[in-house]
């Protein structure tokens, strides 16, 4: 199983891994490379076997979904008013914390103003976890252990191993393979959104999950502005591209909305951030959530990367349906969800792999062709603007996050601003952002606002990243401009200057002039 194989590799790599020593000798480097290649083959094979049952159910739903229905689209539009806004807070008293409570009140205010049902989910995941120890953000816990005596044995064992006494390390395998000894990145008691989404889907046709550290653009509260549901659907419109739907004499057909929605990210950024997820209440959405939950208890799992791998599996099956099984996804990114031979989590390597697989299976950024996964175009509606991911050197200055105007340049005004990674600073940052841009505050409900909505909610963060890199590397006689063409194209994709090797989505010098202003 992925769980059993993944746990044993985790212990090997993190406790006994090369930890940089692979650079000392070729023999050591080659040995660890061979071990990791073997693990990768084993874990991919394990996942293939595990997916046999789920594959049949998903493929059936995708085939049914491929038949476009105009009436189905009308029903969806009629049901939009029954949407829900879901936020998670566990334990419940966490909702009263000073760095959380203002955001929850803000989100509830939006739900009340725009006729959404507000749901504050305080439940923990169904699996029982007892914390045993931690190393950095890796939490070791006993999961669903049958007795307190066994919990005590596990606690002693983990304390020994994490304290550097490895004599009993072999015993870890027995508990880990059975699933009773768990290691998760961050607290597994917070991994509840996949269960919460399905529960709320029972009574709502469209559910939007948001983390409790986001702020919704004050202009989105206006009756004249699109609702969150409308903005999400509009910014992820799928145009059918199959031969059956788009012959030379027939225009492309709009399909009914996709089933699950994420922000459309680009190469070089966080591939999937779990601060925003939206789902329609459909049988296919429920199957996708089940696949997500399966991965939640894999060793070293983090809920948003478990979701990212689920997206790849679903896109792979969709590609199988449309290609006659000549294309698909073989879990090639999966080994990167576990530590490398050095014992470190290769998150960025996983995201790079994820981006190239999505490009292959669904098309380039802003032009994805999936009728199952809705990729919300951030240039139309940025539903998860994570300033800390986009601007690592912001120094907690809003201008450095492009959230305040600068010298001759505009500020970004995303639909949903996500303060992940800023800690308790998020409160004063939000107050400053709202006051300086909108003359309102986090506690104002509804926010003080202009008479009508006039602006868009998209951002040009990808183009800005490109322009900043071009400014830093303006000497065309030096790297990367001296690279071979294919290598240069990869660098330009990483910078965000193009969306794939065909040079689509190219950022122009005029855009850079507008974005950088007099700072260029």
Buried (B, 14 or more C-beta within 10 A) or exposed (E): BBBBBBBBBBBBBBBEBBEEEBEEEEEBBEBBEEBBEEBBEBBBBBBEEBBEEBBEBBBBBBEEBBEBEEEBBEEBEEBBEBBBBBBBBBEEEBBEEEBBBBBBEBBBBBBBBBEBBBBBBBBBBEBEBBBBBBEEEBBBBBBBBEEEEEBEBBBEBBEBBBEEEEEEBEBBBEBBBBBBBBBBBBBBBBBBBBBBBBBBBEEBBBBBBBBBBBBBBBBBBBEEBBBBBBBBBBBBEBBBBEEEBBEEEEEEBBBBBBBBBBBBBBBBBBBBBBBBBBBBBBEBBBBBBBBBBBBBBBBBBBBBBBBBBBBBBBBBBBBBBBEEEEBBBEBBBBBBBBBBBBBEBBBEEBBBBBBBBBBBBBBBBBBBBBBBBBBBBBBBBBBBBBBBBBBEEBEBEBBBBBBBBBEEBEBBBBBBBBBBEBEEEBBEBBBBBBEBBBEBBBEBBBBEBEEEBEEBBBBBBBBBBBBBBBEEBEEEEEEBEEEEEEEBBBBBBBBBBBBBBEEEBEBEEEBBBBBBBEEB
